[in-house]
Amino acid sequence: MSSALLTDHYELTMVDAARRSGRASRRSVFEVFARRLPAGRRYGVVAGTHRLIDEIENFRFGDEELAFLAERSIVGDDTLDWLADYRFSGTIRGYREGEMYFPHSPILQVEGTFAEACLIETLVLSILNHDTAVASAASRMVQSANGRPLIEMGSRRTSEHAAWAAARAAYLVGFSHTSNLEAGRRYAIPTLGTAAHAFTLLHDSEDDAFRAQIDSLGTETTLLVDTFDVERAVQRAISVAGPHLGAVRIDSGDLPVVVRQVREQLDRLGASSTRIVVTNDLDEYTIAALQASPVDAYGVGTSVVTGSGHPAAGLVYKLVAREDDSGEWVSVNKTSVGKAHSGGQKEAVRVLADGIAQYERVFTSPTDHSEVPDSRALLVDYVRDGHRVDRADTQASPGLDSSLRAAAVHHIAAIAELPHHAFRLADGDPAIDTVID
């Protein structure tokens, strides 16, 4: 399905006017960056870039899209003819998915003619702002969980398509499973799910509900024990399933207290191997508060798919360089109050000491960044002259989606470079500074 109309009206009118002025074909470089991190955050995580490239490949104006534009006189006939043949033919470079970013990190660069790069602005921002917001929040939850598994289960708290995109972003940074079957189909992310309170209420008794679930799913299933009285439900669960029940799920109450009581009860009943899964509006703060509790896994819904209070990452897409009429490159930038940015096509490296990130260095003019000692280059090619670049780490392979697998592996290495204070949940400055040369 074409992604060409997943855009804003003014992207088309800018292209139409630029074509009339004779400037639409000027080579241009647009850059995606954040002026600041969301309040309380010390780092962000890039996500959604491979999804974006998929959609740019589908950015085509077919007969239906062109008819829509013509009926509403959004652009002139000459531009309609140009759109009919539109194919992105430029170059896209950026930070790898799973990479850390900070204020003014040049996380994506789009180089092409003004017209072709302008057209995809809204698509770029809608995908990256959503997926990056989810990944950044989910990463904080993973760090708070301190090695305990997290299940993404927020599909019903966002739109139907954002749900599988959010599941992908959460898995990228360390969530182990999702409840969303479309995410499982698209990306081979492991899926989980058993029963809700309605299943218990359907039956004449809690015992009947538990027996029905065990008969269907076996004793390794997870029984929901807080529809009525938790203590009685745990007793019934072990009575029905035996001491080798897989897990119980708790979805309400004062979780630190209830979890401790359930663990003690399970142990008394001989079900010491039965795990405890908690849900109930969890976020990174409540997960951190449960670190001392005998929780075995967390299910997170609303907070992860909505970026835990920051549903958009605050990324912007700005023109930073263009050619003039003589073919010379010109650095351009805004200077308006609160929205100024640095011009020029960027290179970026992360400077390390003993494997720990010290600062990010961003160059605004051509520089041999390989000469920066103890540093790691951050920008890689995604599209070159209109053709997708398949790097060795994203080659197709059985099982998990290859680009997602590569991003998850890279995230583990990238987050290990952050200093310890990066993981504090209290308000504070970004974990490292961005130095712009």
Rosetta blueprint (number, residue, H / E / L):
1 M L
2 S L
3 S L
4 A L
5 L L
6 L L
7 T L
8 D L
9 H H
10 Y H
11 E H
12 L H
13 T H
14 M H
15 V H
16 D H
17 A H
18 A H
19 R H
20 R H
21 S H
22 G L
23 R L
24 A L
25 S L
26 R L
27 R E
28 S E
29 V E
30 F E
31 E E
32 V E
33 F E
34 A E
35 R L
36 R L
37 L L
38 P L
39 A L
40 G L
41 R L
42 R L
43 Y L
44 G E
45 V E
46 V L
47 A L
48 G L
49 T H
50 H H
51 R H
52 L H
53 I H
54 D H
55 E H
56 I H
57 E H
58 N L
59 F L
60 R L
61 F L
62 G L
63 D H
64 E H
65 E H
66 L H
67 A H
68 F H
69 L H
70 A H
71 E H
72 R L
73 S L
74 I L
75 V L
76 G L
77 D H
78 D H
79 T H
80 L H
81 D H
82 W H
83 L H
84 A H
85 D L
86 Y L
87 R L
88 F L
89 S L
90 G L
91 T E
92 I E
93 R E
94 G E
95 Y E
96 R L
97 E L
98 G L
99 E L
100 M E
101 Y E
102 F L
103 P L
104 H L
105 S L
106 P L
107 I L
108 L E
109 Q E
110 V E
111 E E
112 G E
113 T E
114 F H
115 A H
116 E H
117 A H
118 C H
119 L H
120 I L
121 E H
122 T H
123 L H
124 V H
125 L H
126 S H
127 I H
128 L H
129 N H
130 H H
131 D H
132 T H
133 A H
134 V H
135 A H
136 S H
137 A H
138 A H
139 S H
140 R H
141 M H
142 V H
143 Q H
144 S H
145 A H
146 N L
147 G L
148 R L
149 P L
150 L E
151 I E
152 E E
153 M L
154 G L
155 S H
156 R H
157 R H
158 T L
159 S L
160 E H
161 H H
162 A H
163 A H
164 W H
165 A H
166 A H
167 A H
168 R H
169 A H
170 A H
171 Y H
172 L H
173 V L
174 G L
175 F L
176 S L
177 H E
178 T E
179 S L
180 N L
181 L H
182 E H
183 A H
184 G H
185 R H
186 R H
187 Y H
188 A L
189 I L
190 P L
191 T E
192 L L
193 G L
194 T L
195 A L
196 A L
197 H H
198 A H
199 F H
200 T H
201 L H
202 L H
203 H L
204 D L
205 S L
206 E H
207 D H
208 D H
209 A H
210 F H
211 R H
212 A H
213 Q H
214 I H
215 D H
216 S H
217 L H
218 G L
219 T L
220 E L
221 T L
222 T E
223 L E
224 L E
225 V L
226 D L
227 T L
228 F L
229 D L
230 V H
231 E H
232 R H
233 A H
234 V H
235 Q H
236 R H
237 A H
238 I H
239 S H
240 V H
241 A H
242 G L
243 P L
244 H L
245 L L
246 G L
247 A E
248 V E
249 R E
250 I E
251 D L
252 S L
253 G L
254 D L
255 L H
256 P H
257 V H
258 V H
259 V H
260 R H
261 Q H
262 V H
263 R H
264 E H
265 Q H
266 L H
267 D H
268 R H
269 L L
270 G L
271 A L
272 S L
273 S L
274 T L
275 R E
276 I E
277 V E
278 V E
279 T L
280 N L
281 D L
282 L L
283 D L
284 E H
285 Y H
286 T H
287 I H
288 A H
289 A H
290 L L
291 Q L
292 A L
293 S L
294 P L
295 V L
296 D L
297 A E
298 Y E
299 G E
300 V E
301 G L
302 T H
303 S H
304 V H
305 V H
306 T L
307 G L
308 S L
309 G L
310 H L
311 P L
312 A L
313 A L
314 G L
315 L E
316 V E
317 Y E
318 K E
319 L E
320 V E
321 A E
322 R E
323 E E
324 D L
325 D L
326 S L
327 G L
328 E L
329 W E
330 V E
331 S E
332 V L
333 N L
334 K L
335 T L
336 S L
337 V L
338 G L
339 K L
340 A L
341 H L
342 S L
343 G L
344 G L
345 Q L
346 K L
347 E E
348 A E
349 V E
350 R E
351 V E
352 L E
353 A E
354 D L
355 G L
356 I E
357 A E
358 Q E
359 Y E
360 E E
361 R E
362 V E
363 F E
364 T L
365 S L
366 P L
367 T L
368 D L
369 H H
370 S H
371 E H
372 V L
373 P L
374 D L
375 S E
376 R E
377 A E
378 L L
379 L E
380 V E
381 D E
382 Y E
383 V E
384 R E
385 D L
386 G L
387 H E
388 R E
389 V L
390 D L
391 R L
392 A H
393 D H
394 T H
395 Q L
396 A L
397 S L
398 P L
399 G L
400 L L
401 D L
402 S H
403 S H
404 L H
405 R H
406 A H
407 A H
408 A H
409 V H
410 H H
411 H H
412 I H
413 A H
414 A H
415 I H
416 A L
417 E L
418 L L
419 P L
420 H H
421 H H
422 A H
423 F H
424 R L
425 L L
426 A L
427 D L
428 G L
429 D L
430 P L
431 A L
432 I L
433 D E
434 T E
435 V E
436 I E
437 D L
